[in-house]
Amino acid sequence: MNKIPSLAVPIMSDLFIKHSTRYLEQLKASGAEFVWLAPHREFNPENLKKEYDILPQCIKILENAGFGVGVWIQAFGFGEPIAERNLPFTENIKKLRI
């Protein structure tokens, strides 16, 4: 059975990759055991690809430093009618109504 970490810290993945040495120092000093990498919520496919392309490198750095790692993906749910705008990248979004 996996141990639940006593301290898990969310970090924006683009900031981590730019300042990984400093973040690692602070994470170790804080006693963190787990890091949630959080890519920006991005609706432009090209920008989204850039966000996701850095994740493997971030994960490798953190795992090599002894941290557990997860990726925190933001979902829809902030009241934005993005699927209503008929943008090409929203054509496969399923609208849910309760």
C-alpha positions as CSV (number, residue, x, y, z in Angstrom):
1,M,0.0,0.0,0.0
2,N,1.3,3.4,-0.9
3,K,1.9,5.9,1.9
4,I,0.0,9.1,1.8
5,P,2.5,12.0,1.7
6,S,2.5,14.2,4.7
7,L,3.1,17.3,2.5
8,A,2.2,17.6,-1.2
9,V,3.0,20.9,-3.0
10,P,1.4,22.2,-6.2
11,I,3.8,24.0,-8.6
12,M,3.2,25.5,-12.0
13,S,5.2,23.4,-14.3
14,D,6.6,26.2,-16.5
15,L,7.9,28.0,-13.4
16,F,9.4,24.8,-12.0
17,I,11.4,24.1,-15.2
18,K,12.8,27.7,-15.2
19,H,13.8,27.6,-11.6
20,S,14.1,23.9,-10.7
21,T,17.3,24.3,-8.6
22,R,15.6,26.9,-6.3
23,Y,12.4,24.9,-6.1
24,L,14.2,21.7,-5.2
25,E,16.0,23.5,-2.4
26,Q,12.7,24.9,-1.1
27,L,10.9,21.6,-1.4
28,K,13.6,19.7,0.5
29,A,13.7,22.4,3.2
30,S,9.9,22.3,3.6
31,G,9.9,18.5,4.0
32,A,7.6,18.0,1.0
33,E,7.3,14.4,-0.2
34,F,5.1,14.9,-3.3
35,V,4.8,17.5,-6.0
36,W,1.7,18.2,-8.1
37,L,2.9,19.7,-11.4
38,A,0.3,22.1,-12.7
39,P,0.4,23.1,-16.4
40,H,-1.5,26.2,-17.3
41,R,-5.1,25.7,-18.4
42,E,-4.7,26.5,-22.1
43,F,-7.3,26.3,-24.9
44,N,-5.0,27.0,-27.8
45,P,-3.7,23.6,-29.0
46,E,-0.2,25.0,-29.8
47,N,0.2,26.5,-26.4
48,L,-1.2,23.4,-24.7
49,K,1.4,21.3,-26.5
50,K,4.1,23.5,-25.1
51,E,2.7,23.1,-21.6
52,Y,2.6,19.3,-21.9
53,D,5.9,19.0,-23.6
54,I,7.9,20.1,-20.5
55,L,6.2,17.7,-18.2
56,P,8.4,14.7,-18.8
57,Q,11.5,16.7,-18.0
58,C,9.9,18.2,-14.8
59,I,8.9,14.7,-13.7
60,K,12.3,13.3,-14.3
61,I,14.0,16.1,-12.3
62,L,11.6,15.6,-9.3
63,E,11.7,11.8,-9.3
64,N,15.5,11.9,-9.4
65,A,15.4,14.2,-6.4
66,G,13.3,11.7,-4.5
67,F,9.9,13.3,-4.8
68,G,6.6,11.6,-5.7
69,V,5.1,13.4,-8.7
70,G,1.6,13.8,-10.1
71,V,0.1,16.2,-12.7
72,W,-2.8,18.4,-11.7
73,I,-4.8,19.1,-14.9
74,Q,-7.4,21.8,-14.5
75,A,-10.8,20.9,-16.0
76,F,-13.6,23.0,-17.2
77,G,-15.8,24.3,-14.4
78,F,-15.1,27.9,-14.0
79,G,-18.3,29.0,-15.8
80,E,-16.6,29.7,-19.1
81,P,-18.8,29.0,-22.1
82,I,-15.8,27.9,-24.2
83,A,-17.7,25.0,-25.9
84,E,-20.3,27.5,-27.0
85,R,-17.9,29.6,-29.0
86,N,-17.7,27.1,-31.9
87,L,-13.9,27.2,-32.0
88,P,-12.3,24.3,-34.0
89,F,-10.6,22.8,-30.9
90,T,-13.9,22.6,-29.0
91,E,-15.8,20.5,-31.6
92,N,-15.3,17.3,-29.6
93,I,-16.2,18.7,-26.2
94,K,-19.3,17.0,-24.9
95,K,-21.6,19.4,-23.2
96,L,-23.0,18.2,-19.9
97,R,-26.3,19.5,-18.5
98,I,-27.5,18.6,-15.1
